[in-house]
Amino acid sequence: MTRPRAVLWDMDGTLVDSANYHWQAWRDTMAREGRPITHEQFLATFGQRNGSILRQWLGEKATPALIQRVGDAKEVLYRQHVRRSGIDPLPGVYEWIHQLHRKGWREAIASAAPRANVEVVLEALHAPTVSKRLSLPKTSIGVSPTPKCSSSLPRNSGLWPSDVSS
């Protein structure tokens, strides 16, 4: 019997290009905080976690409570942008998802993004058959697909790290 195989998809930059929505959300959030940022500042931190970004931008003022509040506000704006304007998959994404599904591969999203962001992006893709094929872990993995991520797969899934491609 053939062992199951799986693919862990990252979301931002793999399934979708969300950079502009992140830029808009950071720009608007920081302006509301009275700390406007430039596009260059955004690009220098893009891909980092909110805490790391805000510690760079706010310096000593970046308390845990402030980081949480500002980070949460930014993520709310990001999700509003996606809901309002939609988001397209990157070229080839649908084809890969369908091809792997036909071959019996299991597929899941492993993203450092908040779970609510992943859910909104999947809804916005307007592809119910695709989003049903991409499962989300019950708990956040908290990292983009890496060897560490695939090695944390629960053993009762029937998958081993060597069965996973990311």
KAGI-V679792 format. One record per residue. N is the residue number from 1. RES is the residue in three letters. SS is DSSP state (H for helix, E for strand, C for the rest). PHI is phi in whole degrees, -180 to 180 (* if undefined). D_LAST is the distance of its C-alpha to the last C-alpha in Angstrom with 1 decimal. Layout:
[[N/RES/SS/PHI/D_LAST] [N/RES/SS/PHI/D_LAST]]
This chain:
[[1/MET/C/*/23.3] [2/THR/C/-80/19.7] [3/ARG/C/-72/17.2] [4/PRO/C/-66/14.8] [5/ARG/C/-121/11.2] [6/ALA/E/-144/8.5] [7/VAL/E/-122/5.5] [8/LEU/E/-103/4.8] [9/TRP/E/-95/6.2] [10/ASP/C/-82/7.8] [11/MET/C/-94/11.4] [12/ASP/E/-71/13.6] [13/GLY/C/90/13.2] [14/THR/C/-117/10.4] [15/LEU/C/-82/12.2] [16/VAL/E/-140/15.5] [17/ASP/C/-101/17.5] [18/SER/C/-106/19.2] [19/ALA/H/-56/20.7] [20/ASN/H/-65/24.2] [21/TYR/H/-66/24.3] [22/HIS/H/-65/23.3] [23/TRP/H/-60/26.0] [24/GLN/H/-60/28.6] [25/ALA/H/-66/27.9] [26/TRP/H/-65/28.2] [27/ARG/H/-56/31.2] [28/ASP/H/-69/33.0] [29/THR/H/-64/32.3] [30/MET/H/-69/33.4] [31/ALA/H/-64/36.5] [32/ARG/H/-65/37.5] [33/GLU/C/-83/37.3] [34/GLY/C/78/39.6] [35/ARG/C/-130/37.1] [36/PRO/C/-59/36.1] [37/ILE/C/-120/33.2] [38/THR/C/-95/32.8] [39/HIS/H/-63/30.0] [40/GLU/H/-64/29.7] [41/GLN/H/-62/29.3] [42/PHE/H/-60/26.6] [43/LEU/H/-61/24.6] [44/ALA/H/-68/25.1] [45/THR/H/-117/23.4] [46/PHE/C/-58/20.8] [47/GLY/C/99/17.4] [48/GLN/C/-86/19.3] [49/ARG/C/-74/20.1] [50/ASN/H/-55/23.5] [51/GLY/H/-60/25.4] [52/SER/H/-64/24.6] [53/ILE/H/-61/25.5] [54/LEU/H/-68/28.7] [55/ARG/H/-63/29.8] [56/GLN/H/-70/29.8] [57/TRP/H/-80/31.6] [58/LEU/H/-105/34.0] [59/GLY/H/60/34.7] [60/GLU/H/-66/37.0] [61/LYS/H/-74/37.3] [62/ALA/C/-80/33.7] [63/THR/C/-76/34.6] [64/PRO/H/-55/32.1] [65/ALA/H/-66/34.0] [66/LEU/H/-67/33.9] [67/ILE/H/-58/30.2] [68/GLN/H/-63/29.6] [69/ARG/H/-64/32.1] [70/VAL/H/-69/31.1] [71/GLY/H/-61/27.3] [72/ASP/H/-63/28.0] [73/ALA/H/-61/30.3] [74/LYS/H/-64/27.7] [75/GLU/H/-67/25.1] [76/VAL/H/-62/27.9] [77/LEU/H/-63/28.7] [78/TYR/H/-56/25.2] [79/ARG/H/-64/25.1] [80/GLN/H/-63/28.6] [81/HIS/H/-61/27.6] [82/VAL/H/-64/24.7] [83/ARG/H/-63/27.2] [84/ARG/H/-72/30.0] [85/SER/H/-106/28.5] [86/GLY/C/75/25.4] [87/ILE/C/-153/22.2] [88/ASP/C/-103/20.8] [89/PRO/E/-71/17.3] [90/LEU/C/-68/16.3] [91/PRO/C/-54/17.5] [92/GLY/C/89/15.8] [93/VAL/H/-61/13.7] [94/TYR/H/-58/16.2] [95/GLU/H/-62/16.4] [96/TRP/H/-63/12.8] [97/ILE/H/-60/12.9] [98/HIS/H/-65/16.3] [99/GLN/H/-63/15.6] [100/LEU/H/-64/12.8] [101/HIS/H/-61/15.2] [102/ARG/H/-60/18.0] [103/LYS/C/-88/16.4] [104/GLY/C/88/16.0] [105/TRP/C/-75/12.3] [106/ARG/E/-84/11.8] [107/GLU/E/-134/9.9] [108/ALA/E/-146/9.8] [109/ILE/E/-100/9.7] [110/ALA/C/-124/9.0] [111/SER/C/-135/11.1] [112/ALA/C/-78/13.9] [113/ALA/C/-67/16.1] [114/PRO/C/-58/18.9] [115/ARG/H/-53/18.5] [116/ALA/H/-60/21.5] [117/ASN/H/-66/19.9] [118/VAL/H/-62/16.9] [119/GLU/H/-62/19.6] [120/VAL/H/-66/21.8] [121/VAL/H/-64/19.2] [122/LEU/H/-62/18.5] [123/GLU/H/-62/22.3] [124/ALA/H/-71/22.9] [125/LEU/C/-69/20.8] [126/HIS/C/51/23.7] [127/ALA/C/-136/21.7] [128/PRO/H/-57/22.4] [129/THR/H/-70/21.0] [130/VAL/H/-73/17.6] [131/SER/H/-65/17.6] [132/LYS/H/-71/18.8] [133/ARG/H/-82/15.9] [134/LEU/E/-101/13.4] [135/SER/E/-91/14.3] [136/LEU/E/-112/14.6] [137/PRO/C/-61/15.0] [138/LYS/C/-64/18.7] [139/THR/C/-121/18.5] [140/SER/C/-68/16.5] [141/ILE/C/-76/13.7] [142/GLY/C/80/14.9] [143/VAL/C/-140/12.1] [144/SER/C/-72/9.2] [145/PRO/C/-55/5.8] [146/THR/C/-145/6.9] [147/PRO/H/-55/8.2] [148/LYS/H/-62/10.9] [149/CYS/H/-63/9.2] [150/SER/H/-69/8.0] [151/SER/H/-75/11.4] [152/SER/C/-92/13.2] [153/LEU/C/-59/12.7] [154/PRO/C/-65/16.2] [155/ARG/H/-64/17.7] [156/ASN/H/-76/19.6] [157/SER/H/-77/16.7] [158/GLY/C/82/17.1] [159/LEU/C/-113/13.6] [160/TRP/C/-119/13.1] [161/PRO/H/-50/10.3] [162/SER/H/-70/10.8] [163/ASP/H/-88/10.2] [164/VAL/E/-113/6.6] [165/SER/E/-117/3.8] [166/SER/C/-133/0.0]]
